[in-house]
Amino acid sequence: MKSPKPKGSGWFETPLRGSKLINVVIDQTNRFVATCSATECLLYDVKTSERQLCIDHKDSLVGCYFASPNEIMTVDECGVMRKWSLPESDDASLISTLSLGKRILHAREEGGSVIAVVAEKEGYQLYAIEENGKMVQLCDLQSGWTPSSFSISSKLLAVCQGKQIRVIAREKEAKIAESYYESRFHVDYLKESNDMNVFESVNVQADTVAAALTIGRIFIWCDVSTLGVNRATQSVHWHKSAPVIALSPFGGIISGGGECVLCKWKLGKGAPCMLPRLSSPIRQLSLSVDSALIALLLDDNSVVMIDAAAMGVIGRLPTLSISTRRKSRTLMECDPMESDMVVLGGREGCLQWIQPATSTSPFMMDVGMENGVDRDLPIYGVTQSFHSVYLSRFSRDHVVTLEEKNTGEDRCRVRVWERTNSNTSFNLLFSQEMATRFVEISLRYSTASNPFFLLTNSNGRTVILLKNATGFYMDSKKDFSWNDAPFSCASGISEDGRWAIGYSISNSVGAVVVVDVNDMRVTEVLKVSGEVVSVDWTQSHLIASCTSGVYAWCARAFVLRWRVAQRCSLRFHPILIAWIDRKIMVIDENEGTIKDSMESTGPIEDAVPFRHGNSYGILINHSGNSFSVLLTSEIPTLRRRVRSIRTSIMEAAPSSIHQSIIHSSSCLSGPVHMLPPLSLVAPSFIQSCLLPTRS
């Protein structure tokens, strides 16, 4: 995602780092683990799990690998390979650049070779990349290829081709140059679905090949250069769906899949050693050179480091836990206790507090810990039936969550959590399954002395959740509805006990109803043109966004203060923002005028403002897992530019150039009002002037 040019406002847009990881690799000395996300290569320390480095690129990355313990290679979609040095106590510096001349879809190092997938006119092709950049074609791939459907070693290349495994010898001395294995494995109760039982993942280690079928059975072939793959040496079966697999050079297999369980097998032995109850299905795994460490990339975008000998977790990288399977709109909420953070819906059953300015996640809240299986037909994979949070609201003292099962039932579970003083742990106070589905939660900023929550369903009926000496209960005698009008939206409860609800009266007329929650009495009915989309209280106004425009009333007398005759989406916390398509604006709540406006890189689905030092920032959700951050403060942006070398500014630097020159040129390449202080630039500048002139 490229940053748009600032339009005199001082706002700058950057992608949210680590929002969608594509790979994970471990270096040769087990010091670092690297992963790619969009245009950035992120480097983490294995011992501390802290992020050490971020290398920013102009184009999206398709892979990275460690060329040596102190060098990392990155490959972007335009086919440009870059080698970076990793010094002990400074930033990475660009050593060399190599253009392949082709657009790359996927690249990685495996078995001593660098391989890449290219889309040609005749289909997808797998290439080996030599040191001079020459690309040698290896084989063709099927249209539904994945990174797990092919693997290579110094001796063999193995590819999944439907029900077949194709193995090609890479050594001239091999007795069998090419061999195939076709699965005839048949499960009676699957009937015609047996045609869907194909090979989905494969891994090669030296002269051994392992491949997994859709139903989860793993076949192993040994001494393939001599014997081929006509007959499997052995097979193991524990997984319910095709796992990702990695062969150890010491005679073992590591496998993991949709069951959220990591398995370690010993060839010729019985049951596997297991690490159960991982937070999400395993999408990718990487084995260190000495097989001592395992890095897991999970389906919730988290990276977990595993001690292979003890089969225990030794660390979790501070990546953003965002579900890659969520089809509904991403949950984004404000927390009044954490004004510099935004709460995102992470993996199913999890809420995640993130600091958008630094792309870090200080803490998470596990709401649903269930991990049951409703249906375990192997051909359909694993269906997990746990609760996911689809709506949450926060006060200073409590968190209320609405959760649904992923089975599509039109019901929900209501839970109330008490916040602790540290704000990093939560105590469950109330949990109840409801026969109806609620669509809105309303509560006050402070709920310590008088916990009072309003839950509204799609029919417009609101029930009250109260607390007495024995605990929380639903007060069935004090429900609320207004003239059986269709419900549209609702606000939070103001500090003086007022609550606003949006209703549709007709296709062209809506109403904002103000209720005194002390006795659930209607005090005001404010009619508007069009349907009410959202309504909320600001510091001194009640503001409603409608299909015909925006209305703002005085919060005391309910006199219309201003109106905007253009439809837009609104959000208030701690500033009022509005957005239309790509354009996002900061609005003066007293006058309705535009204080500032910016244009984002893509259409905006949702946006949340947050505090950022003495200024503000805006987290933008474009679609799915695509996020960006708008910032006004210069200091964090400066640090990002100094610590992250942008390849769009500076290309390959010869090794004879001193690193201070590279460092200074990166600092000085930004806009003038974002330059670092003189105390930072001057020493590097003076040192570069004293260097001898290059011949």
C-alpha positions as CSV (number, residue, x, y, z in Angstrom):
1,M,0.0,0.0,0.0
2,K,1.6,3.3,-1.1
3,S,1.3,6.4,1.0
4,P,-0.7,9.2,-0.6
5,K,0.8,12.7,-0.8
6,P,-0.2,14.9,2.1
7,K,-2.6,17.7,1.0
8,G,-1.4,20.4,3.4
9,S,-2.9,18.8,6.4
10,G,0.1,16.9,7.9
11,W,-1.6,13.5,7.8
12,F,0.3,10.5,6.5
13,E,-1.0,7.0,5.8
14,T,0.9,3.9,6.5
15,P,-0.2,0.2,6.4
16,L,-0.9,-1.6,9.6
17,R,2.2,-3.8,10.0
18,G,1.7,-7.5,10.3
19,S,-2.0,-7.5,9.5
20,K,-1.6,-10.5,7.2
21,L,1.5,-12.6,7.4
22,I,2.4,-14.9,4.4
23,N,5.4,-16.9,5.7
24,V,7.7,-17.6,8.6
25,V,11.4,-18.7,8.5
26,I,14.1,-19.3,11.1
27,D,17.7,-18.3,10.6
28,Q,20.6,-20.8,10.6
29,T,21.7,-19.9,14.2
30,N,18.2,-19.9,15.7
31,R,18.6,-16.2,16.7
32,F,15.9,-14.6,14.5
33,V,12.6,-15.5,12.9
34,A,11.4,-13.5,9.9
35,T,8.0,-13.1,8.3
36,C,6.5,-11.0,5.5
37,S,3.4,-8.8,5.5
38,A,2.4,-6.7,2.5
39,T,5.4,-4.6,1.7
40,E,7.3,-5.2,4.9
41,C,9.8,-7.9,6.2
42,L,9.6,-8.2,10.0
43,L,12.4,-9.6,12.0
44,Y,11.9,-10.9,15.6
45,D,14.3,-12.1,18.3
46,V,13.6,-15.8,19.1
47,K,14.7,-15.4,22.8
48,T,12.7,-12.2,23.7
49,S,10.0,-12.5,21.0
50,E,10.5,-8.7,20.4
51,R,10.4,-7.1,17.0
52,Q,14.0,-6.1,16.1
53,L,13.6,-4.7,12.6
54,C,11.2,-3.7,9.9
55,I,12.4,-3.5,6.3
56,D,10.0,-1.5,4.1
57,H,9.6,-2.1,0.4
58,K,7.9,-0.3,-2.4
59,D,6.1,-3.4,-3.7
60,S,4.4,-6.3,-2.0
61,L,6.7,-9.1,-0.8
62,V,6.1,-12.8,-1.9
63,G,8.8,-14.3,0.3
64,C,12.0,-14.0,2.3
65,Y,14.8,-16.3,3.5
66,F,18.1,-16.1,5.3
67,A,21.1,-16.2,2.9
68,S,23.5,-16.5,5.9
69,P,23.2,-15.9,9.7
70,N,23.8,-12.1,9.0
71,E,22.1,-11.7,5.7
72,I,18.4,-11.9,4.7
73,M,17.0,-12.0,1.2
74,T,13.6,-10.5,0.3
75,V,11.7,-11.1,-3.0
76,D,8.8,-8.8,-4.2
77,E,6.1,-9.4,-6.6
78,C,7.9,-7.6,-9.4
79,G,10.7,-10.1,-9.3
80,V,13.3,-8.0,-7.5
81,M,15.5,-9.8,-5.0
82,R,17.3,-7.8,-2.4
83,K,20.0,-8.9,0.0
84,W,20.2,-7.1,3.4
85,S,22.9,-7.2,6.1
86,L,21.8,-7.7,9.7
87,P,24.4,-6.0,11.9
88,E,24.4,-6.7,15.6
89,S,23.4,-3.2,16.9
90,D,22.3,-1.2,13.9
91,D,19.7,-1.1,11.1
92,A,19.8,-3.4,8.1
93,S,21.6,-2.1,5.1
94,L,21.0,-3.0,1.4
95,I,23.9,-5.0,0.0
96,S,22.7,-5.9,-3.5
97,T,19.7,-5.9,-5.8
98,L,18.9,-8.5,-8.5
99,S,16.0,-8.3,-11.0
100,L,14.6,-11.6,-12.3
101,G,12.5,-10.0,-15.1
102,K,9.3,-11.9,-14.2
103,R,6.4,-11.3,-11.8
104,I,6.7,-13.7,-8.9
105,L,3.8,-15.2,-7.0
106,H,5.7,-17.1,-4.3
107,A,9.4,-17.5,-3.4
108,R,11.3,-19.4,-0.8
109,E,14.6,-21.2,0.0
110,E,14.4,-24.9,0.5
111,G,16.9,-27.7,0.5
112,G,19.7,-25.4,-0.6
113,S,17.7,-24.1,-3.6
114,V,15.7,-20.9,-4.1
115,I,12.4,-21.6,-5.9
116,A,9.7,-19.3,-7.3
117,V,6.3,-19.7,-8.8
118,V,5.5,-17.7,-12.0
119,A,2.3,-17.3,-13.9
120,E,3.0,-18.0,-17.6
121,K,0.5,-18.0,-20.5
122,E,0.5,-21.8,-20.5
123,G,-0.1,-22.0,-16.7
124,Y,1.8,-21.8,-13.5
125,Q,5.5,-22.7,-13.6
126,L,8.0,-23.6,-10.9
127,Y,11.5,-22.2,-11.3
128,A,14.9,-22.6,-9.6
129,I,16.8,-19.3,-9.2
130,E,20.6,-19.5,-9.5
131,E,23.0,-17.0,-7.8
132,N,23.4,-14.9,-11.0
133,G,19.6,-14.6,-11.3
134,K,19.2,-17.2,-14.1
135,M,15.8,-19.0,-13.8
136,V,15.7,-22.7,-14.6
137,Q,12.3,-24.2,-15.2
138,L,11.6,-27.2,-13.0
139,C,8.0,-28.3,-13.7
140,D,4.4,-27.0,-14.1
141,L,1.9,-26.6,-11.3
142,Q,-1.8,-27.2,-11.2
143,S,-4.1,-24.1,-11.0
144,G,-5.0,-24.8,-7.4
145,W,-1.4,-24.9,-6.1
146,T,-0.5,-23.8,-2.6
147,P,3.0,-23.4,-1.0
148,S,2.5,-26.8,0.5
149,S,1.8,-28.6,-2.8
150,F,5.5,-28.7,-3.9
151,S,8.8,-29.3,-2.1
152,I,12.5,-29.6,-3.1
153,S,15.7,-30.9,-1.7
154,S,19.2,-31.3,-3.2
155,K,18.2,-34.7,-4.6
156,L,14.5,-34.6,-5.3
157,L,11.6,-32.4,-6.4
158,A,8.0,-33.5,-5.4
159,V,4.7,-32.1,-6.6
160,C,1.1,-32.8,-5.8
161,Q,-1.0,-33.4,-8.9
162,G,-4.5,-34.4,-7.8
163,K,-4.4,-38.0,-6.7
164,Q,-0.8,-38.4,-7.9
165,I,2.5,-37.5,-6.4
166,R,5.1,-36.7,-9.0
167,V,8.8,-37.0,-8.0
168,I,11.7,-35.8,-10.2
169,A,15.3,-36.7,-9.4
170,R,17.7,-33.8,-9.5
171,E,20.9,-35.9,-9.6
172,K,22.2,-37.5,-12.7
173,E,23.4,-40.5,-10.7
174,A,19.8,-41.3,-9.6
175,K,18.6,-44.7,-10.8
176,I,15.0,-43.5,-11.3
177,A,14.8,-40.1,-13.0
178,E,11.0,-39.7,-12.5
179,S,8.3,-41.7,-10.8
180,Y,4.7,-41.3,-9.8
181,Y,2.4,-42.6,-7.1
182,E,-1.3,-42.6,-7.5
183,S,-3.6,-42.9,-4.5
184,R,-6.2,-45.6,-4.6
185,F,-7.1,-45.1,-1.0
186,H,-10.9,-45.6,-0.7
187,V,-13.2,-44.8,2.2
188,D,-16.6,-46.6,1.8
189,Y,-18.8,-44.1,3.6
190,L,-17.4,-41.2,1.5
191,K,-18.9,-42.8,-1.6
192,E,-18.6,-40.4,-4.6
193,S,-16.7,-37.9,-2.4
194,N,-13.6,-40.2,-2.7
195,D,-12.9,-38.3,-5.9
196,M,-12.1,-35.2,-3.7
197,N,-9.6,-37.1,-1.7
198,V,-6.4,-35.8,-3.3
199,F,-2.8,-35.0,-2.2
200,E,-2.7,-31.5,-0.8
201,S,0.7,-31.2,0.9
202,V,4.2,-32.7,0.3
203,N,7.6,-32.3,1.9
204,V,11.1,-33.6,0.8
205,Q,14.2,-34.1,3.0
206,A,17.2,-35.5,1.2
207,D,16.0,-38.7,-0.3
208,T,12.8,-39.0,1.6
209,V,9.3,-37.8,0.6
210,A,6.2,-37.4,2.7
211,A,2.7,-36.4,1.3
212,A,-0.7,-36.0,2.9
213,L,-4.2,-36.7,1.5
214,T,-7.3,-34.6,2.1
215,I,-8.5,-37.1,4.7
216,G,-5.3,-36.5,6.7
217,R,-3.4,-39.8,6.0
218,I,0.4,-39.2,5.5
219,F,2.4,-41.5,3.2
220,I,6.2,-41.7,3.5
221,W,8.7,-43.0,0.8
222,C,12.4,-43.6,1.6
223,D,15.4,-44.0,-0.7
224,V,13.4,-42.5,-3.5
225,S,16.3,-42.0,-5.9
226,T,16.8,-45.7,-6.0
227,L,13.3,-47.2,-5.4
228,G,11.0,-44.4,-6.7
229,V,7.6,-43.8,-5.2
230,N,5.7,-46.8,-6.6
231,R,5.1,-48.2,-3.1
232,A,5.0,-46.2,0.1
233,T,7.4,-47.3,2.9
234,Q,4.8,-46.6,5.5
235,S,1.8,-44.4,6.3
236,V,0.4,-42.7,9.5
237,H,-3.0,-41.3,10.1
238,W,-4.2,-39.1,13.0
239,H,-5.3,-35.8,11.4
240,K,-8.9,-35.3,10.1
241,S,-7.8,-33.1,7.2
242,A,-4.6,-32.6,5.2
243,P,-1.9,-31.2,7.5
244,V,1.1,-29.2,6.6
245,I,4.2,-31.4,7.1
246,A,8.0,-31.1,7.5
247,L,10.5,-33.9,7.5
248,S,13.3,-33.8,10.0
249,P,16.8,-34.8,8.9
250,F,16.9,-37.1,12.0
251,G,14.1,-39.4,10.9
252,G,10.9,-37.7,12.1
253,I,7.9,-35.9,10.8
254,I,6.3,-32.7,12.1
255,S,2.6,-32.2,11.1
256,G,-0.2,-29.8,12.0
257,G,-3.6,-28.8,10.6
258,G,-7.1,-27.9,11.3
259,E,-7.3,-29.7,14.7
260,C,-5.1,-27.0,16.3
261,V,-2.7,-29.8,17.3
262,L,1.0,-30.1,16.5
263,C,2.2,-33.7,16.1
264,K,5.8,-35.1,16.0
265,W,6.2,-38.6,14.5
266,K,9.1,-40.9,14.6
267,L,9.4,-43.1,11.5
268,G,8.7,-46.7,12.3
269,K,7.2,-45.8,15.7
270,G,3.5,-45.7,16.9
271,A,1.4,-42.8,18.1
272,P,2.8,-39.2,17.8
273,C,3.9,-36.8,20.5
274,M,1.4,-34.0,20.6
275,L,1.1,-30.3,21.5
276,P,-2.7,-29.7,21.7
277,R,-4.9,-26.6,22.1
278,L,-3.1,-24.1,19.9
279,S,-5.1,-21.0,19.4
280,S,-6.0,-21.6,15.7
281,P,-5.4,-24.1,12.9
282,I,-1.8,-24.4,11.6
283,R,-1.4,-22.7,8.2
284,Q,2.4,-23.1,7.8
285,L,5.3,-24.5,9.8
286,S,9.0,-24.0,9.5
287,L,11.7,-26.3,10.9
288,S,15.1,-24.9,11.9
289,V,18.3,-26.3,10.3
290,D,19.1,-28.4,13.4
291,S,15.4,-29.3,14.0
292,A,15.6,-27.8,17.5
293,L,12.9,-25.1,16.8
294,I,9.6,-25.1,15.1
295,A,7.9,-21.9,14.0
296,L,4.2,-22.1,13.4
297,L,2.1,-19.6,11.4
298,L,-1.4,-20.1,12.6
299,D,-4.7,-19.2,10.9
300,D,-5.3,-16.3,13.3
301,N,-2.1,-14.6,12.0
302,S,-0.1,-15.4,15.1
303,V,3.4,-16.9,15.1
304,V,4.3,-19.5,17.8
305,M,7.8,-20.7,18.6
306,I,8.0,-24.4,19.7
307,D,10.8,-26.3,21.4
308,A,10.9,-29.5,19.2
309,A,12.4,-31.7,21.8
310,A,10.0,-30.8,24.7
311,M,7.1,-30.0,22.3
312,G,6.3,-26.9,24.3
313,V,5.7,-23.3,23.5
314,I,8.7,-21.1,24.2
315,G,7.3,-17.8,22.8
316,R,4.6,-16.0,20.9
317,L,5.5,-13.2,18.6
318,P,3.6,-9.9,19.1
319,T,1.8,-10.1,15.8
320,L,-1.7,-8.9,15.1
321,S,-4.1,-11.8,15.7
322,I,-6.6,-11.3,12.9
323,S,-8.8,-14.2,11.6
324,T,-8.2,-15.1,8.0
325,R,-11.5,-17.0,7.8
326,R,-13.9,-14.3,9.1
327,K,-16.4,-13.4,6.3
328,S,-18.4,-10.8,8.2
329,R,-17.4,-7.2,8.8
330,T,-14.4,-6.9,11.0
331,L,-15.2,-5.9,14.6
332,M,-13.6,-2.5,15.5
333,E,-14.4,-0.8,18.8
334,C,-13.3,2.0,21.1
335,D,-12.3,1.4,24.7
336,P,-12.7,4.5,27.0
337,M,-9.9,3.1,29.2
338,E,-7.4,2.8,26.4
339,S,-7.7,5.9,24.3
340,D,-4.5,5.2,22.3
341,M,-5.7,1.7,21.3
342,V,-8.4,0.2,19.2
343,V,-10.1,-3.1,20.0
344,L,-10.2,-5.5,17.0
345,G,-11.9,-8.9,16.7
346,G,-9.0,-11.3,16.4
347,R,-9.4,-15.0,16.0
348,E,-12.8,-16.4,16.8
349,G,-13.4,-16.1,20.5
350,C,-10.8,-13.4,21.0
351,L,-10.7,-9.6,21.4
352,Q,-7.4,-7.8,20.8
353,W,-6.2,-4.4,21.9
354,I,-3.8,-2.9,19.4
355,Q,-1.8,0.3,19.3
356,P,-2.2,1.3,15.6
357,A,0.7,3.9,15.7
358,T,3.2,1.1,16.5
359,S,1.3,-1.9,15.1
360,T,1.7,-3.8,18.3
361,S,-0.8,-5.7,20.5
362,P,-0.2,-5.2,24.2
363,F,-2.8,-7.7,25.4
364,M,-5.7,-9.9,24.3
365,M,-8.9,-11.2,25.9
366,D,-10.0,-14.8,25.3
367,V,-13.7,-14.9,25.4
368,G,-14.5,-18.3,24.1
369,M,-12.2,-21.3,24.9
370,E,-14.4,-24.0,23.4
371,N,-12.8,-26.1,20.7
372,G,-15.3,-28.8,20.0
373,V,-15.9,-30.5,16.7
374,D,-19.5,-30.6,15.4
375,R,-18.8,-32.6,12.3
376,D,-15.6,-34.6,11.6
377,L,-16.2,-36.0,8.1
378,P,-12.6,-36.1,6.9
379,I,-13.4,-35.1,3.3
380,Y,-15.0,-31.8,4.6
381,G,-12.1,-31.0,7.0
382,V,-12.6,-30.0,10.6
383,T,-15.5,-27.8,11.6
384,Q,-14.9,-26.1,14.9
385,S,-17.9,-25.0,16.8
386,F,-16.8,-22.3,19.2
387,H,-18.2,-18.9,19.9
388,S,-16.9,-15.8,18.1
389,V,-17.5,-12.3,19.3
390,Y,-19.6,-10.3,16.8
391,L,-20.3,-7.3,19.0
392,S,-18.7,-5.8,22.2
393,R,-19.1,-2.7,24.2
394,F,-16.8,-1.2,26.9
395,S,-17.3,0.9,30.0
396,R,-14.7,1.9,32.6
397,D,-15.6,-1.1,34.7
398,H,-17.2,-3.8,32.5
399,V,-17.0,-5.4,29.1
400,V,-20.2,-6.8,27.5
401,T,-19.8,-9.3,24.6
402,L,-22.3,-10.8,22.2
403,E,-21.1,-14.1,20.8
404,E,-22.4,-16.5,18.2
405,K,-21.5,-20.0,17.1
406,N,-20.1,-20.5,13.6
407,T,-22.9,-22.9,12.8
408,G,-25.3,-20.2,11.7
409,E,-27.8,-20.4,14.5
410,D,-30.0,-17.3,15.0
411,R,-29.2,-17.0,18.7
412,C,-26.4,-15.6,20.8
413,R,-24.7,-15.8,24.1
414,V,-24.5,-12.7,26.4
415,R,-21.5,-12.3,28.7
416,V,-20.5,-9.6,31.2
417,W,-16.9,-9.3,32.3
418,E,-15.4,-7.3,35.1
419,R,-12.3,-5.3,34.4
420,T,-9.4,-5.6,36.9
421,N,-7.1,-2.7,37.9
422,S,-4.4,-3.8,35.6
423,N,-6.9,-3.8,32.7
424,T,-5.1,-6.9,31.2
425,S,-7.3,-9.6,32.8
426,F,-11.1,-9.9,33.0
427,N,-13.4,-11.9,35.4
428,L,-16.5,-13.5,34.0
429,L,-19.6,-12.3,36.0
430,F,-22.5,-13.4,33.8
431,S,-23.1,-15.8,30.9
432,Q,-26.4,-16.8,29.4
433,E,-27.5,-18.4,26.1
434,M,-30.4,-16.4,24.5
435,A,-33.0,-17.7,22.2
436,T,-32.9,-14.5,20.2
437,R,-30.1,-12.6,18.5
438,F,-29.2,-9.2,19.9
439,V,-27.8,-6.6,17.5
440,E,-26.9,-3.7,19.9
441,I,-25.5,-3.1,23.4
442,S,-25.9,0.2,25.2
443,L,-24.2,1.2,28.5
444,R,-22.8,4.1,30.4
445,Y,-19.1,5.2,30.6
446,S,-19.1,4.2,34.3
447,T,-20.9,1.1,35.5
448,A,-19.3,0.3,38.8
449,S,-22.0,1.5,41.2
450,N,-25.0,0.7,39.0
451,P,-24.4,-1.9,36.3
452,F,-27.1,-1.2,33.7
453,F,-27.0,-2.6,30.2
454,L,-29.6,-2.4,27.4
455,L,-29.7,-5.3,24.8
456,T,-31.7,-4.7,21.6
457,N,-32.7,-7.4,19.1
458,S,-33.4,-6.9,15.4
459,N,-37.1,-6.5,16.0
460,G,-36.5,-3.4,18.2
461,R,-37.3,-5.0,21.5
462,T,-34.9,-3.9,24.2
463,V,-34.4,-5.9,27.4
464,I,-32.6,-4.7,30.5
465,L,-29.7,-6.5,32.2
466,L,-29.4,-5.5,35.9
467,K,-27.4,-6.5,38.9
468,N,-28.7,-7.2,42.5
469,A,-27.1,-8.7,45.6
470,T,-27.1,-12.2,44.0
471,G,-25.8,-11.3,40.6
472,F,-26.9,-10.2,37.1
473,Y,-30.4,-10.9,35.8
474,M,-32.7,-10.0,32.9
475,D,-35.5,-7.7,34.0
476,S,-38.4,-9.0,31.9
477,K,-40.8,-6.4,33.4
478,K,-38.9,-3.4,32.0
479,D,-38.5,-4.1,28.3
480,F,-38.8,-1.3,25.7
481,S,-40.1,-0.9,22.2
482,W,-41.5,2.1,20.3
483,N,-44.7,1.8,18.2
484,D,-43.5,-1.5,16.8
485,A,-41.3,0.5,14.4
486,P,-38.4,-1.2,12.7
487,F,-35.2,-0.8,14.6
488,S,-32.1,0.7,12.9
489,C,-29.5,1.6,15.5
490,A,-28.9,2.8,19.0
491,S,-26.4,5.0,20.9
492,G,-24.6,4.5,24.2
493,I,-26.1,5.9,27.4
494,S,-25.1,9.5,28.3
495,E,-23.9,10.3,31.7
496,D,-27.2,12.0,32.6
497,G,-29.1,8.8,31.7
498,R,-30.4,9.5,28.2
499,W,-30.4,6.9,25.4
500,A,-31.1,7.5,21.6
501,I,-32.5,5.0,19.2
502,G,-33.0,5.2,15.5
503,Y,-36.2,3.8,13.9
504,S,-37.6,3.7,10.3
505,I,-41.1,5.1,10.1
506,S,-41.3,4.8,6.3
507,N,-39.0,4.5,3.3
508,S,-38.4,8.3,3.3
509,V,-38.9,9.2,7.0
510,G,-37.0,8.1,10.1
511,A,-37.0,9.0,13.8
512,V,-34.4,9.4,16.6
513,V,-36.2,8.6,19.9
514,V,-34.6,9.9,23.1
515,V,-35.4,7.8,26.2
516,D,-34.7,8.5,29.9
517,V,-33.3,5.2,31.1
518,N,-34.2,5.8,34.7
519,D,-37.9,5.0,34.0
520,M,-37.6,4.0,30.3
521,R,-39.7,7.0,29.3
522,V,-39.6,8.7,25.9
523,T,-38.7,12.4,26.2
524,E,-38.0,13.4,22.6
525,V,-38.9,12.2,19.1
526,L,-36.8,13.8,16.4
527,K,-37.9,13.1,12.8
528,V,-35.4,13.0,10.0
529,S,-35.4,12.4,6.3
530,G,-34.4,8.9,5.2
531,E,-33.3,5.9,7.3
532,V,-31.2,6.4,10.4
533,V,-27.8,4.6,10.0
534,S,-26.1,5.5,13.2
535,V,-26.7,7.8,16.2
536,D,-24.3,8.8,19.1
537,W,-23.6,11.3,21.8
538,T,-20.7,13.6,21.5
539,Q,-19.5,16.0,24.2
540,S,-22.4,18.5,23.6
541,H,-24.5,17.1,20.8
542,L,-26.6,14.2,19.6
543,I,-25.5,13.4,16.1
544,A,-27.3,11.1,13.7
545,S,-26.1,9.8,10.3
546,C,-29.0,9.2,7.9
547,T,-29.3,8.2,4.2
548,S,-30.2,11.8,3.5
549,G,-27.4,13.4,5.4
550,V,-26.2,14.2,9.0
551,Y,-28.2,15.9,11.7
552,A,-26.8,17.5,14.9
553,W,-29.0,18.6,17.8
554,C,-28.0,20.3,21.1
555,A,-27.8,17.6,23.7
556,R,-29.9,19.6,26.2
557,A,-32.6,21.4,24.3
558,F,-32.6,19.2,21.2
559,V,-32.6,22.1,18.9
560,L,-31.1,21.4,15.5
561,R,-27.7,23.1,15.4
562,W,-26.5,22.0,11.9
563,R,-27.2,19.7,9.1
564,V,-25.1,18.2,6.2
565,A,-27.1,17.2,3.2
566,Q,-24.7,14.4,2.2
567,R,-24.7,10.8,3.3
568,C,-21.6,9.7,5.2
569,S,-20.5,7.4,7.9
570,L,-19.6,8.8,11.4
571,R,-17.6,7.8,14.4
572,F,-16.8,9.8,17.6
573,H,-14.0,8.9,20.0
574,P,-12.3,11.2,20.9
575,I,-12.8,13.3,17.8
576,L,-15.7,13.3,15.3
577,I,-14.7,11.8,11.9
578,A,-16.8,11.1,8.8
579,W,-15.9,9.2,5.6
580,I,-17.3,8.8,2.1
581,D,-15.7,6.1,-0.2
582,R,-12.0,7.0,0.0
583,K,-12.3,10.4,1.6
584,I,-12.1,10.8,5.4
585,M,-12.8,14.1,7.2
586,V,-12.4,15.5,10.7
587,I,-15.6,17.4,11.6
588,D,-16.1,20.3,14.0
589,E,-19.0,18.9,16.2
590,N,-20.2,22.5,17.1
591,E,-20.5,23.9,13.6
592,G,-20.5,20.8,11.3
593,T,-17.6,22.2,9.2
594,I,-14.7,20.2,7.9
595,K,-11.6,20.9,10.0
596,D,-9.4,18.5,7.9
597,S,-9.8,16.1,5.0
598,M,-7.6,13.3,3.6
599,E,-8.0,10.7,0.8
600,S,-7.1,7.2,1.7
601,T,-5.5,4.6,-0.6
602,G,-8.7,2.6,-1.0
603,P,-12.5,2.5,-0.2
604,I,-13.1,2.8,3.6
605,E,-15.3,0.2,5.2
606,D,-14.9,1.4,8.8
607,A,-12.7,3.8,10.7
608,V,-11.9,4.5,14.4
609,P,-10.0,7.6,15.8
610,F,-7.6,7.2,18.7
611,R,-5.3,9.4,20.7
612,H,-1.7,9.6,19.6
613,G,0.5,11.5,22.0
614,N,-0.8,15.1,21.9
615,S,-2.5,14.5,18.6
616,Y,-4.8,11.9,17.0
617,G,-4.7,9.1,14.6
618,I,-7.3,7.1,12.6
619,L,-7.3,3.3,12.0
620,I,-8.9,2.4,8.7
621,N,-10.4,-0.9,7.7
622,H,-10.6,-1.1,3.9
623,S,-11.9,-4.7,3.5
624,G,-11.3,-8.0,5.2
625,N,-7.9,-7.8,6.8
626,S,-6.6,-4.7,4.9
627,F,-5.9,-2.0,7.4
628,S,-4.0,1.4,7.3
629,V,-3.2,4.1,9.8
630,L,-3.5,7.9,9.4
631,L,-1.1,9.8,11.7
632,T,-0.5,13.5,12.3
633,S,2.4,13.3,14.8
634,E,5.9,13.6,13.3
635,I,7.9,11.8,15.9
636,P,6.6,8.2,15.5
637,T,6.6,8.6,11.7
638,L,10.2,9.9,11.9
639,R,11.3,6.9,13.9
640,R,9.7,4.6,11.4
641,R,11.5,6.2,8.6
642,V,14.9,6.2,10.4
643,R,14.7,2.6,11.5
644,S,13.1,1.2,8.3
645,I,15.1,1.6,5.1
646,R,12.7,2.2,2.2
647,T,13.8,0.6,-1.0
648,S,11.8,3.1,-3.0
649,I,14.2,5.7,-1.9
650,M,17.6,4.0,-2.1
651,E,18.6,1.0,-4.1
652,A,21.7,-1.2,-3.9
653,A,24.6,0.3,-1.9
654,P,28.1,-1.0,-2.6
655,S,29.8,-2.6,0.3
656,S,32.6,0.0,0.2
657,I,30.2,2.8,1.2
658,H,30.2,3.4,4.9
659,Q,26.9,2.6,6.7
660,S,26.6,6.1,8.1
661,I,26.1,7.5,4.5
662,I,23.3,5.0,4.0
663,H,21.7,5.9,7.3
664,S,21.9,9.7,6.6
665,S,20.5,9.4,3.1
666,S,17.5,7.5,4.4
667,C,16.9,10.2,7.0
668,L,17.2,13.1,4.6
669,S,15.0,11.6,1.9
670,G,11.7,12.4,3.5
671,P,9.7,15.7,3.4
672,V,11.4,18.7,5.0
673,H,9.0,19.0,7.8
674,M,9.7,15.4,8.8
675,L,13.4,15.7,9.0
676,P,15.1,14.4,12.1
677,P,16.7,16.8,14.6
678,L,20.1,18.2,13.9
679,S,21.7,16.4,16.8
680,L,20.8,13.1,15.0
681,V,21.9,14.1,11.5
682,A,25.0,16.1,12.2
683,P,27.3,13.3,13.5
684,S,26.5,11.1,10.6
685,F,26.9,13.9,8.1
686,I,30.3,15.0,9.5
687,Q,31.6,11.4,9.6
688,S,30.6,10.9,5.9
689,C,32.4,14.1,4.9
690,L,35.7,12.7,6.5
691,L,35.6,9.5,4.5
692,P,38.0,9.2,1.6
693,T,36.6,9.9,-1.9
694,R,35.6,6.7,-3.7
695,S,37.6,5.9,-6.9
